[in-house]
Amino acid sequence: MKRIILFAIALFIFSHSDAQNAIKTTVKGSGKPVLLLPGFASDHTVWDSVITEFIDHNELHLVDYAGFGQIQAVDSLWLPRVLKEIKSYIAHNNTEEWTVVGHSMGGTIATWLAAQENLNIKQVVVIDGLPGTAALMFPGVDPSTLIYDSPYNNQMLAMSDQQFSQMAVMMAQGMAGSPEHQNLIAESITKCDRKTYVHGYTDYLKLDVRPLLKQITVPVTIIAAGLPYGVDAATQTYKKQYSNLKNYDFHIKADSKHFIMYDAPDWLNEKLHAILDL
């Protein structure tokens, strides 16, 4: 009986502690370590085509964020906690040099990690991600002034589930080409904890890595989507946003939308092989 009680207490403590984590990691495959960071409102399944391609070549560390997918939400200050825990995860699993691959917000986090001191990062791959999203969406606005308690955020929180789902469907249409993948993106958005989605996006907009780019010394590869704005417009946006980064390789898929792993998986995997096989 004593053992059963002690086991129950330990299980409760473990479950309580795990529920408070801002990230969850799953490790698959073997080889050189690669950290895969999904974008905002996505979970690790967004990397399925990459996992299938590289599981026999690399040790893939798949990250999920609290409040997205099936991961329980945490309290406020969501993204600062995510950043802290990802940084700690790399620092405490520091046996080999890491490659960090991030999509969208995950790419922003990847460059933030590359700018930190004393992390054993070999290289970074950014897939359709910007270091300062707020600067693109709200030119001239200081991102530090953005707050949770705004009319837009309050409107989002007050939406019915049906209204939120309709919004997700409309957003997804601009992020991937096929209806199948649009449905996957919309489902991923609707599964999010609403408060995490709304306040977490404010956290994301407040994250501006542009001033830190000058501190990055490891190789950076940026893989961009040409749609919906076209190759020229997208290229100019990236050049402006990454102007503080000394050197980087840049590739753009003209006919892909934001989720390149959905629209052009073979092309993306070919680019990743050129980077990860070195």
KAVENTA-V457154 format. One line per field, one symbol per residue. ss: DSSP state (@ for helix, = for strand, . for the rest). phi: phi as a letter, one per 20 degrees, with the letter a starting at -180 (. if undefined). burial: 1 if it has 24 or more other C-alpha atoms within 12 Angstrom, else 0. A space follows every 50 residues. Layout:
BEGIN
ss: ???
phi: ???
burial: ???
END
This chain:
BEGIN
ss: .@@@@@@@@@@@@@@@@@@...======...======......@@@@@@@ @@@@...========............@@@@@@@@@@@@@@@.....=== ===.@@@@@@@@@@......=======.....@@@@@.....@@@..... @@@@@@@@..@@@@@@@@@@@@@.....@@@@@@@@@@@@...@@@@@@@ @@@@@@...@@@@@@...=======.....@@@@@@@@@@@.......== ===......@@@@.@@@@@@@@@@@@..
phi: .ffffffffffffffffffefeccdcdcnbpffceddfefmddfffegff ggfdfedceededddgndmdeffdfflffgfgffffgffffecdfcfedd dcdlgffffgffffefemdedeaccddlcdfbffffecgnefffefcfed gffffffeffgffffffffffffedbeegfffffffffffffffffffff ffgfffecegfegfeedefcdddddedeenffffffffgffdfeefbaec ccdgddegeffefbffffffffgfefef
burial: 00000000000000000001111110010001111111111111111011 10110001111111111110111100111101101110110000001111 11111111111111110011111111111111111000000010000100 00000100000001100110011111100011111111111111111111 11111111110110011111111111100000011011001100100111 1111011111111110111011001100
END
